[in-house]
Amino acid sequence: MKTFTELKPFSDNIHFHQQKQHRLHGFSAEMIDPPILYTINTFNQLPYCFTLQSCYGHFVFKEQKNIHDCTPLPPINKQRKVAYRIAYIALCLDNSESGKKMLAMLQETTDIDPEYIHVGCADWFWQQQVNSYVLQVEPKRFMRKDRAVVEYEEALHLEKVRNELFSCLLTYCK
């Protein structure tokens, strides 16, 4: 199954609100990376949206081997290569005017850096939940993968783009 595909058109989903309630019933703050917990909670409070999965984006290298670490990268590092586990948020949107407006706003976030921010779908999410969309921070050349190995300078850029994106997302939830 593909981890990232082109956008799919909205489908009818008369069960959206029941699916949202079911999904949020099993939701726990411990499931979310702390830096994006507020963002995820805010999205889940919107009547036309709920989150399916997310990741803040993590950098793993010689001095930092914890794949769940959320601390900022040091500004200088002798390590040349960094393993990057992508930052993303997978959302289910209602097939309504508000849901479509949210998707359009998500698409606008790519303007931050179109080479690193992408909006699309993932087949395996769509099969579980129609109208699911993915917003991710990943170098374009790796956009269909869930991790990549990049040079340290590029990792610093990814971190900057990721932080700007998650900051921007909060403005869309108001």
N, C-alpha and C positions, 0 to 999 in steps of 0.2 A: 504494500500500500504506500502511496506517496505521502510524504510528510508535509508537502506544501504544493498546492496547485493553484491554477487561476481562479479568480472569483466565479462563484456560481450565482445564478439569479435566485432571488427569494422564492421559496415554495410556500404553499398554504400549510399552515400548522395550527389547527384548531385546539391543539392540546398544549400550546406554549405555556400558559399560566400554570397548569398542573405540573408540567415538566420542570418549570422553574421552582415551584414549591418542593417538589421531590428532590431536586438537585440541592437546593439550599438546606433542606432538612439534614443532609449528611455533611454540610459544610462545617469546617473547623478552622480557626485561626492558625492552628499549628501546621496546617497544610500549606501555608503561604509564606514565601520569603518575607521577612519583616520589613524591608524597605518598601514593599508594594502592598502591604496589608491594607492600608487606608484606601488606596486606589481600588483594590479588589472589592472591599466592603462597599465603597461608593457605587461602583458599577452594579453590584448586586442589589442595591436599593432602588435602582431605576426600574420602573414597571415594564419596560420594553427590552430588558437586557438581563443576562446572567452569565457568570463566568463558568467555563468548563475546566480550564486548567491554566496555569501561568508559571513563569519562571523569571526571576529578576535578571538572570544572566550571570554566569560565574566564570572566573578566570582561574585556571590551574597551571601552576608552574613549579619549578624546583623548590622555591622557598614557601610556597603556599599550595599544599596538596589536597586540602579539604574541598571536595566538589560542591559543597553547599555554602562556602564562605562568601560573605557579602561585603567584606571590607574593600575600600577603594584600592586600586592598584597603586603601588609606590610610583612616584613620578619618574624615577630612574631605576632601571634594573639591568643587571648584567645578563639576565636570561634573554636569549634571542627569540625563542619561540614560546608561545602561550597557547594552551588548550582553552578554547572558549566554548562554553555550553550556552546556547542561545537564550536571549531574553525574548519572551513572547507572552502574549495574552490571547487565549482562545475564548471567544464570546459567542453566545447564542443570542440572536436578535429576533424580536418579534417582526412578523411580516406586516408592519404598520408604517404609517408616515414617520413616527418617531424612530422606529428601528432603521428605516431606510436613511433617515437623516443622520443617525449615529454612524452607519456604515460610510456615508459620504464624509463625515468628519474624520473617521479613522483613515480614510484614503488621503485626506488633506495632510495628515501627519507625515506622510512620506516626503513632503516638501522640506522637512528638517534636513534630510539627507537621503535622496532617492537611491543612492548606491548601497545604503545600509538599512533602510526601513522599507518593509514590504507588507502589503495587505493581500490576503488571499484566503484560500480554504485548505483544509487537509482532509483527504478522503476518509480517513478513519474517524475523524470527528463528525463529518457529515453523515456517515453511515449510522453513527450513534444518535446524532441530533441534527436534523435539518436546520438550515439557516445559521450554521456555525461558521464563524470567520476568525481568521488568525492575523494578528498584527505581530510582526517579529523584527528584531534587530539582528542582522546577519549580513556579512559581506555578500553582495549580489552573486558572486561566483560560487557561494556555498548555500544559496537560499533554499535549496531543496534538501538540506541536511540539518540535523539537530545539534551538530557540533562541528568545530573547525579548529585547525591549528593555524595561528597567525603570528606574524612578527610582533614584537613588543610595541612598537610605535602604533601599529594598527589596533592592537588591543586597547591602547590608551584612547584612540579615536572611538572605538566601539563603546567604551565606557562612557565617554562624553555624550555620544548620540543616545545611548540607552537612558542616561540620566535626564537628558532633555526631553526625550519621548515620554517617559513616565511622569515627568512634571507637567508636560503639555496635556496628557490625558485627563488630569484632574480638572482642567478648565472645561473640558467637554461634558463633565458630569454635573455641572452646576446649572 
